[in-house]
Amino acid sequence: MTREILPPFQLGPMPGESEMEEVDSQYVHAPARLIFELASNVEKWPVYLPHYRYVRFTEKRRDGGGIVAMSANRPFVIKGFRGVGALNWPTWWRSEMAIDDAGPSIRFRHIGGITKGMEVEWTFIPAPTGTHVRIVHMWDGPNVPEIGPFIAAHVIGPVFIHGIASRTLAGLATVAENKQGF
């Protein structure tokens, strides 16, 4: 029995505004095509990125995207009277994922987890000696009356989203730059 491969998700443009907008960007000394391929191959992220616990597709689409379940640890350094330790706070979410090879860009829409409804876009802008990579997360917050937007803008965005996205971008940049001999 042959399974039909479904067409790509049409996630459209990012929202014009939201309660939380978290932006992480980095200049990567590698061609746009290389860093784009590393970023779009999300199933390999746990191989390159120690903070990722797992990435699994539950549905594949023609563009290489689909529905993906992801889990990452948000590490925290704990200072106490016995020295410094680390606490890994596990997070998880499910997303619709669309890959635009021509852009190139990668879009996610979170469909499960505390961040349900979050919109994410990775863009890759070629530059003279590398690529400017930008990740934008936009969200109106969890469905908690009165305090959802505050939690999104002041806790989840800067502490968790930035804490994981910045590590993800830096880790993939290191892999790409190592492949280029940097």
DRENLOMAR-124110 format. One record per atom (N, C-alpha, C): x negated, y negated, z. Coordinates in pm, whole numbers, plus 32768, in hexadecimal, padded with zeros to 4 digits. Each point is the difference from the previous one (the first is absolute). Example, Ala and Ser with C-alpha at 12.3 -4.5 7.8 and 13.67 -1.06 7.14 Angstrom:
// DRENLOMAR-124110
7AD98239830C
80597F898000
7FA67F888000
80237F977FB8
7FAE7F898006
804D7F938049
END
This chain:
// DRENLOMAR-124110
7FAC80768000
80547F8A8000
7FA77F838000
80157FA67FA2
7FB27F867FF4
80487F8E8047
7FB47FB88054
80397F8B8044
7FED7F857FAA
806A7FB47FEF
7FF97F847FB4
7FB27F998051
7FA17FBB7FBE
7FB87F948042
80527F817FED
80217FC0806D
80587F8D7FFF
7FB97F827FCF
804D7F9F7FCC
7FC47F827FD5
7FCC7FB18079
7FA77F9F7FE9
7FC97FB0806D
806D7FB08048
7FE67FE3807E
80587FA48049
7FF17F757FC3
806B7FB67FF9
7FFE7F757FD3
80107FA9807D
7F927FE08040
80047FB7807F
80077F6A7FEE
7FEA7FD07F86
800C7F727FE4
7F957FAC8044
80107F7B7FF6
7F9D7FA7803D
800F7FFC8099
7F997FCF803F
80047FEE8091
80697F968023
803980068079
80607F9A8028
7FC07F758002
80507F9A7FEF
7FCE7F788002
7FD47FD4808B
804280338065
7FDC7FDE8089
8036806B805E
7FC580088076
802F805C8067
7FD07FCC8086
8032803C806B
7FD97FD68086
7F6C801B801B
7FCC806B7FC6
7F7480258014
7FBD800D7F79
7F8F7FBE7FF0
7FAD80127F89
7F7180128032
7FCB80777FEA
7F788021802B
7FAE80177F82
7F917FB87FF2
7FAB800A7F89
7F75802B802A
7FCF80687FBE
7F75802D8011
7FC17FFD7F77
7F887FC97FF7
7FBD7FFD7F7F
7F6A80138014
7FC0802E7F97
7F7080188006
7FC97FFE7F73
7F887FCA7FF3
7FB880087F83
7FB480848000
8012804F7F98
7FC180847FF6
7F9E7FFE7F8B
7F848025801A
7F9980037F97
800C80817FAF
806E800A7FB7
801C80747FAA
80697FD57F9A
800480427F8E
80647FDE7F9A
808F80158032
805A7FB07FCD
808E800A8026
8036808D7FEB
7FDB803E7F91
803380867FE0
7FD88064806D
7F857FF88033
7FD1805E8065
804A7FEF8084
80087F858033
80437FEB8080
809780197FF3
803A7FE17F8E
808E801E7FE7
801880978004
7FAA804D7FBE
801180928000
7FF2803A808D
7FA07FCE804D
7FF2802F808B
807C7FDD8053
80327F877FF0
80757FD5804D
807F80487FD6
8010801B7F80
807C80417FD2
80028096801A
7F8D803B801B
7FF8808F801F
801080128098
80777FDF8032
80197FF98090
7FEC80868047
8017806F7FBB
7FED80838042
7F708016802D
7FA17FBA7FC3
7F72800C8025
7FD97FA38074
80577FA38025
7FDB7FA18068
7FCB8042807F
803D806A8033
7FC9803D807B
7F7280367FEF
7FD7801D7F85
7F77802E7FE7
7F9F7F8D8015
80267F887FD3
7FA97F8B8006
80117FAE8080
80748007803B
80257FA3806B
801E804B8081
7FA87FFA8062
8013804F807A
807C7FDB8052
80367F877FEC
80777FD9804D
808280397FC5
7FF8803A7F87
8078803E7FC7
800D8090802F
807580228033
801C80868032
802E805B7F8F
805A7FCD7FAA
802C804B7F8A
80447FA37F9D
8004802C7F83
804C7FC17F94
803480737FAA
808480097FF2
803C806E7FB4
80737FCD7FAA
7FFF80297F83
80727FE27FAA
806F8065801C
80797FCE800C
80758057800A
804C80007F7C
7FDB7FA37FA7
803B7FF77F7B
7F9C7FB77FA7
7FE980337F88
7FA47FC17FA2
804E7FBC7F90
7FC67F947FCD
80397FB77F8F
7F9B7FFD7F8D
802F7FDF7F88
7FAA80027F89
7F867FA68009
80097F918048
7F927FA08006
7F9680268067
801380708046
7FA38028806A
80307FD78089
806A7FB28005
803E7FD9807E
80668068802A
80607FD78052
806880598030
80267FDB808D
80318061804A
801C7FEB808E
7F8E803E804D
7FC37FAE8054
7F88802A8047
80117FEA8096
7FDA8067804C
7FFE7FF78092
7F717FE5802B
7FED7F9B8055
7F7A7FD9802A
7FFB7FF38098
7F8A801B8036
7FEA7FEE808F
7F707FD58016
7FF07F998052
7F7B7FCD8020
7FFA7FDE8094
7F8880048036
7FEA7FD4808A
7FD97F6D8000
80377FB78060
7FD47F768018
7FA98008807D
7F7A7FF87FEE
7FA9800B8075
7FFE7F808052
7FF880118083
7FF27F92805E
7F88801F8059
7FAF7F9C801A
7F908011805C
80327FDD808B
7FE6805B805E
802B7FED808A
7F837FEB8056
7FFA7F8E8045
7F907FE5805A
80308014808F
7FB6804F8049
8025801C808A
7F86800C8057
80178023807E
7F8F8009805C
7FA580757FE1
802A805E7FAF
7FAC80727FDB
7FC07FED7F76
80087F8A7FC9
7FC37FE67F7E
80697FE27F97
7FDD80187F84
80587FE37F8F
803180837FC4
808080077FE6
803B80757FC2
80587FD57F8C
803B805F7FBF
80577FE17F8E
808680468011
80677FBD7FD6
808780377FFE
802F7FFA7F70
8027806F7FC8
803780037F78
809780088007
80427F957FD4
80937FFB8000
802F80367F79
804280757FFE
802C803A7F80
80797FB47FC7
7FFC7FE87F80
806F7FC07FB9
8027805A7F8A
80797FF17FCF
802B804A7F8A
806A7FB07FB7
800E801A7F7F
80667FC17FAF
8011804F7F7F
80707FE97FBD
801A803A7F7C
80197F8E7FA0
7FCE800F7F85
800C7F957F9E
802480347F77
80477FAD7FB6
800680107F70
7F827FBC7FCB
7FBD803E7FA1
7F837FCC7FCA
80097FF97F69
7FD87F8E7FC7
7FFC7FEE7F6F
7F767FCD7FD9
7FC980387F95
7F7B7FDA7FD1
800E7FBD7F77
7FCC7F877FF4
7FFD7FB87F81
7F7180047FCE
7FE5805B7FA5
7F7980147FCC
7FD07F867FB1
805C7FB97FBF
7FDA7F8E7FAD
7FDE7F868055
80417FEF8072
7FF07F8A8055
7F727FDB8023
7FAF8056803A
80348072804B
80347FD48088
806480488032
80357FE68085
8044807E8035
801280018081
8045806E8044
80697FC08059
807A80347FFA
806E7FCC8053
8035806F8058
80227FDB807A
8040805A805E
807B7FBC8039
8065804F801E
80737FD2804F
80148069806C
7FF27FD7807E
800F805E806F
80938027800E
801880838003
808A8033800A
80158052807F
7F98800C8052
800C8049807E
7F967FD28062
801F800A8080
7FA67FD38069
802D7F798035
7FB97FCE8065
80227F7F803D
7FFB7F8F7F9A
7FAD800D7F97
7FEE7F967F9C
805D80117F86
806C804A8011
806080127F92
80297F787FC8
7FFA7FF57F7B
80227F837FBC
7F887FAA7FDF
7F8A80238032
7F877FB27FE2
7FDC800E7F6C
7FD77F927FC2
7FD17FFE7F75
7F697FEB8002
7FB8804D7FAE
7F6E7FF97FFE
7FD17FFB7F6F
7F9B7FAD7FE6
7FC67FFB7F7A
7F687FF6800A
7FBD80587FB5
7F6F7FFB7FED
7FE87FC57F75
7FAA7F9A7FF6
7FDA7FCA7F7D
7F6880027FF3
7FD180087F85
7F7380107FE1
7FDD7F9B7F93
7FB47F998024
7FDD7F967FA3
7F6C800C7FDB
7FE280227F81
7F74800A7FD7
7FB87F7B8010
7F8280078029
7FAB7F8A8011
7F7880207FC3
7FA77F9E7FF4
7F8080177FBA
7FAF80788031
7FF580158082
7FAF80708031
805080618055
808380037FED
8052805B8050
80947FE47FF2
80488012806F
80917FF77FFF
80307FC18081
805E7FA67FF5
80447FCA8076
807C80578017
800480468071
807180588021
80527FBA806C
80827FFF7FED
805A7FBC805D
8074805D8022
801C800C8081
8073804E802F
805E7FA08048
807D7FFC7FD5
80657FAB803F
806D805A8039
801F7FEC8080
806F80448043
80687F958023
807E80167FD9
806C7FA28020
8074804E803D
803A7FC5806B
806880498049
804C7FA2805A
8080801B8012
80527FB0805A
8008803B808C
7FC080718016
7FF880388087
805D80758015
7FED80428073
80558073801F
808E7FD1801F
805D805A7FF3
808D7FE18018
801C7FFA8097
7FC87F9B803E
80147FE8808F
80357F71800C
80827FF1801C
803B7F7A8004
7FB07FA08059
7FFA7F857FD1
7FBF7F928047
7F6880027FFE
7FC180768015
7F6E8002800E
7FB680477F8E
8047803E7FA3
7FBF80487F92
7F9E7FAB7FB1
80297F887FD2
7FA17FAC7FB5
7F867FD68053
80157FE48080
7F907FDA8057
7F9D8074800F
803580798016
7FAB8076800D
7FAF80167F80
80427FEE7F8D
7FBB80137F80
7F8F7F9C7FEF
801D7F818018
7FA07F957FE5
7F8F7FF88066
801A8029807D
7F9D7FEA806A
7FC1807F803A
803980747FE1
7FC7807C8034
7FE280617F8E
8067802D7FBB
7FED80697F9C
7FA77FD07F8D
80187F887FCE
7FAF7FCD7F90
7F6E7FEC8024
7FE27FA7805E
7F727FE5801D
7FB6806F8048
8045804D8052
7FBC8068804E
7FF980847FB5
807280307FD0
800380847FC1
7FE77FFC7F6A
804C7FAE7FB6
7FF17FFD7F6E
7F737FD17FDB
7FD77F8E8034
7F797FCE7FE2
7F9680618033
801480388076
7F9E805D8038
7FE9807B7FAA
806880307FBF
7FF280757FA9
7FD87FD77F72
80427F9A7FC8
7FE57FD87F75
7F717FCE7FEF
7FCD7FB4805F
7F777FCD7FF3
7F9B80728002
801780658053
7FA880768002
800B80517F7E
807A800B7FCD
801680497F83
7FB67FBC7F8E
80107F7D7FF4
7FBF7FB67F95
7F688005800E
7FCC7FEB8077
7F6F80048015
7FC7808B7FE3
804880688028
7FD180897FE8
7FFD80237F6D
806A7FDC7FB6
8002801C7F70
7F997FAA7FB7
7FEA7F86802F
7F997FAA7FC4
7F7680408011
7FE580378075
7F7F80418018
7FED80777FA2
806880507FF0
7FF780747FA5
7FE47FCF7F72
80497F9C7FD1
7FEE7FCC7F78
7F737FC77FEE
7FD37FB28061
7F7C7FC27FF6
7F9080688005
80128069804F
7F9D806C8004
7FF780467F79
807180107FBE
8000803D7F7A
7FB97FA77F9A
7FFD7F7E801D
7FBD7F9F7FA8
7F6E7FE98028
7FD4803C806E
7F767FF2802B
7FE57F89805A
80677FC6803D
7FEE7F8F805D
7FE28034808B
END
